[in-house]
Amino acid sequence: MRLLGIIGSLAILVACLGSQASAEDCGSLKHINAIDLVGGPNRALVPVSINGVPKLFLLDTGGGKSQISGTVAEELELPQREGDTRMLDLYGHASNKFARVEKFGVGRQAGDIELMVEPDPNFGRGTRYVGIFAPDLMGEGKYDVEIDFGTLKMNYFLKDHCPGRVVYWPHNALAVTPFTFHKQHLHLMVEVDGKHLSAEIDTGSFNTSMTADAAKRVFDIVPETPGNVPLNAQGMVAAFGRIFSTLDFEGVAVKNPHVIIIPELVGSKDPDNGIRTGSLIKRYDDLDDQPDMLIGMDILRKLHLYIAFDEEKIYISESSPPPTAPTQPANTSRQ
């Protein structure tokens, strides 16, 4: 018995030393890149340089692949090619073209990349941005990404930090939400009026939206349901609005979110939208894992996010207060 007690004590000691060594190995946050975003109405834009020419891209975590306007690609005389990958947008457009950029700069980093040419021929028209800054330019999970929409700051960190030790900013409430990085999209679960739905963090979306299928399946809401707000949102004639009571990220709740209920239009304008066969007959661009909701900038602009890829968790708090403009000294000179 005495021998077992000694062995047990040694085992506990070894375990404690192992935990201490592991904590020392993981280390603290290591900051590697800082980007000052440019704000707009429910928009966050990323300053970039394309072969030395300054441009603005739309920050779009729902974009899948980073893209550039076809018009701008031609204006900058970027070499283009056709590839095997086809990009689809929510409005039915499709493209399989790529543009080569010899020197693409963002923050402290620069390198040669390929950008997909935006499917929508009218993309960026009447706006300040000419491309989409998607998760592949956020490191595709190679780095942790922090975005504070209050201060319009985006930071990259190495992922070798201690698990859970990422929230360094002051906050009142904090949600720690599991997510999956599926096909370069950030998917998580949210709770809307007590019902659980799958959602995607989409900084490229102006509004928060829900599929018409999810609205009917979960809430029995159809276009004729009392309380809906008819609207023609973003060219979607069948879309309508709905105000829910709460949208909860496991601890950080948004009150009275305005949600647009949208029909399914992906692939509707793709001339190559042929039939493929499997367990069911589907078209090439049917989405097998489309989330019920897109969380857009009308909600995200109120939040501060830290996306920890190895932990597969998103840390969510309220956004920081915007920086206060410096006070101008009074003019006391006499004329």
N, C-alpha and C positions, 0 to 999 in steps of 0.2 A: 504493500500500500504506500509505503514511504517512497519507493522508487517511482511508482506511478505518479505520485504528487510532484516529484521533481521533474519528471518528463513532461507532465502537463504544464508546469510553470515555464519550462524551456520553450514549449510550443507556443505559449502565449507571448513570451518575450520575443521569439522569432517573428511571430505574426505582427507584433507592434513595431518591431524594427523594419519589417517589410512595408508596412503602411507608411511609416515615416519616410523611408527611402522613396516610395512611390510618390508621395506628396512632394518631395524635393525634386524628383525627376520631372514632374509635369510642369512646374514653374508657373510664372505669372503671365499676364497678357503681353504679347509682343506685337506692337503696332508697326505696320509696314507700309501703309498708304493712307493718305487723307485726301478727300475730295470735297470741295465746297460746291454744293448743289445750287442751282438757280431755281427759285420758286416761281410759281404762277398759280392761277386759280385751279386748285385741285390737280396741280402738276408739279413734278420735280424733274428738272433737266440737268443733264450731266455735261459739263464743258469737256470737249475732246479736241484733239487736233488730228487732221487727216493729211498726211504728207506735208505737215507744217501749216495747214489752213485751219484756223479755229472754227469749230462748229458746235452746235448743241444737239445732244441726243436725249430722247425721252427715257427716263428711268422706268423700266418695264420688267418687273419680276415675272410677269405672265407671258413674256415674249418668246420663251423657248430659246430661240437663236437671235443674236444681235443682227440688226438689219440697217440698210441705208436706202434712202429714196433713190429710185431709178433715175430720176431727173438729175439729182446731185451727183450720182455716180458717173453719169455721162458728162456733166459739166466739169468734173475734176479729172476726166479722162482715165478713170480707173479700169484696168483690164477686167473683163467679165467672161464667165464661162457658165455652161449649163451643167448641173449636177444631178445626182440620183435622188437627193432629198427635195421634197416638195413642202413649201411653207404655206399654211392655210391661215386665214384670219377669221374673226367672228362674223364678218360680213360677206363671206362667200368667195373672196378672191384667193388666187393661188399663184405661186411662183417657184421656179426651180433654178433661178439664176444666182450666181455668186460674184462679188466684186473683190478684187485684191487691193489691200492697202499696205504699202511698203513700210510706213511708219505711222502707227496709230498710237497716240499719246493720251493718257488719262492720269491725272494726279502726278505721282512720281514715277509711273511706269510707262514704258513705250515698247512697241514691238510690231512685227509684221503679222497681219491677220487677214482672214477672209470674212467678209460680211455678206449675208444673204441680201438680195435685192428685194425690197418690200413688195408684197403682192398687190397692194392697193395702188393703182396708178396715180391717185390723188393724195397719197400719203404726205402729210406735212404741209399741204397747201393752206396758206393763211395762218401758219403757226411759226414759232421761232425754231422748232427742231426739225432735223433732216434725217434722223435715224432713230433706232431703238437700241437702248443699252440693256441687254438681257443678262440672265445669270451666267452665260458663258464668259462674259467680261467681268463678272464678279468672282471669277476663279473656278466656276463650275464645281463648287464644293471643296476646292483646294485651300481656301481661306475661310475664316469666319468673317461675317459682314455685319456691321452695325450701322443702322440708319436712324437718325434723330430728325424727324420732320419738323420739330419745333425750331431747331437751330440750322436746319438744312445742311447737316454734316453726314457724310458717309465715310466710314473707316474700315480698313481691312486689317485683320489680325491673323497671326499664325494659329494653328489649331492645337498646339502642344501645351495648352494651359491646363490647369487643374479643372476637372469637371465641376460645373456649377459656379465657378469663380469668375464670372464675367460681368456682372452688374456692378459697375463702379460709380454710376451716376445716382444722385438723389432721386427718390421716387416715393409716391404715396401708396400705390398699389402695384403688384407684380403678378403676372401670369407666366407660368412655365409650361409651355404647350408642346407636346410631341408633334413632330411633322415628318413627312417623307419627302425626299427630293426625287420626285418621279418624273422622268423624261424632262429634266431641267425645269420643273415647276415645283413650287412650295405648297404642298398639300397638308392640311390639318383639319381637325374637327372643331366646330363651333357649336354654340347652343343659341337657337333663336326661339324666343318665347317658350323655353323649356323643351324644345325639340332639337335633337342632334342632327347636324347636317355636315357633309363633307364640303370643304371650302378651299379656295386657292388665294394666296396673297398676290394681288395683282396691282402693282403701282402704276401700270400703264392704263388702268381703267379709271375714267373720271368718276363714275358712280359705282356703288355696290349693287350687284345684280344677283338674281336667282333664276334658274331655269324654270320654264313653264311646267315642265314635268315634275320637278321637285315641289313647286308651289301646290300643284294639284295632289301629288302623292302624299305629302307630309301635312299640308294644311287644308286640303280640299278647296284651294283658291283657284278660281278660273276667271277669265276676263269679266264675267257678269256678276261676280261676287260683290255684294254691297261693301262700300268702303274703299274700293279701288279707285285709282286716279288715272283716267285715260290719258295717254300721251303718245307722241310719235318720237321715240327716243332713238337717236343716231340712225335714222332711216329705217327703223324697225316698226312697221305700221301696227303689228299685233302686240307691241309691248305696252305694259301699263305699270303704274306705280302702286306701292303698298307701304304703309308705315307700320312697322312692328313695334313691340314694346321694348325688347332688349336684344342685344347681340353680345354674347358673353364668350371671352377667350379664357375660360378656366380661371377667373379671378379678376379680370379687367373687363368691365361691362360698358357697353355703349347704349345709351338710352334713346329710344324712339328713332331707330335707324330707318332712313328712307331707302327702299329697295326697289329696283326696277326688275320686273318679271319679263324675261325675254324668251322669244321662240328660238328654236334651233335652226341656224342658218349656215353652219360651217360646211363648206364644200358646195354650196348651192350654185356658185358661179364658176366652178371648176369644169372646163370642157372635158378633162380626162377623168371625171368622177365615175369610173366604171364599176362594175360589180366584182367583188371577190367572194370566194366561198370558204366556209369553215363550218362550225357547228350550226351557224345560221347564215343566211345570205345577207351580206352587208355591202355597202359601198366602201371604196378605198379609204375615204376620209371620215367614216363614222368613228365617233370617239367612244371607246369601250370603258374609259375610266374618267369621264367628264365629271368634275365636281358639281355639287348642287349649287354652289355660290362662288362668285368672285368678290373678294373684299377689295373695294376700290379706294381711291384717294380721298373721297369724302369722309371716310372713316380713318384711313391710315394716317392722314395729316395730323390727327390728334394723338399719335402714338410714337413710341420710341422702341425700336426693335433691335435685338441682337440675335443673329442666326448662327447657332453653334452646330456646324455640320456633323462633326464626329459624334456629338451627343444626340443628334437628331432632335434638338429642342430649340424653340424660339422663345426668348425672354421678352416679354411685352410689358411696358409700363406706359403711363401718360407721357406725352412729349414734353421736352424741356421748354421753358419760356423762351420766346424769341429774344435775341440779343437787343438790349436797349440802345437806341441811337444816342451817340454822345451829345451832351448838352452844349449848345453853342454859347460862348461867352458873350455877355451883354456888351453892346457897343457904347462905351462911355466917352468916346472922343467928342470934342466940341467942334462944331463947324465954324 
